[in-house]
Amino acid sequence: QVQLVESGGGLVQAWGSLRLSCAASGSNFSKNVMRWYRRAPGKQRELVAFIGSGGSASYADSVKGRFTISRDNAKNTVYLQMNSLKPEDTGVYYCNTVQDYRNYWGQGTQVTVSS
């Protein structure tokens, strides 16, 4: 079982930056694919980025070149560095992973980008 806790969200102006963190419990963190999702009001949940156990990363087209996902296995933490933020990046950002066929989610952290 896994517990995930996001932090780092807040209110920021367009073109600003935020770094989100997701702290995970347990000893299997280094083996897990970690994902960041977001949900804007009235929209479906969107996969923003994911990172594999070896550090390979992939991004949604909407955030490529602006967001960077990374992980620190020694700290059981995954990060999402968000630069050049746009109002359309506004939403609740969730950390996610799968372990032993179970889907785990954090409680989410709110990101609001003002124009």
ABEGO torsion letter per residue (X at the ends): XBBBBBBGBEBBBBGBBBBBBBBBBEAAAAABBBBBBBBBBGBBBBBABBBBAAGBBBBBAAABGABBBBBBAAAGBBBBBBBGBBAAABEBBBBBBBBGGBBBBBAEBBBBBBX
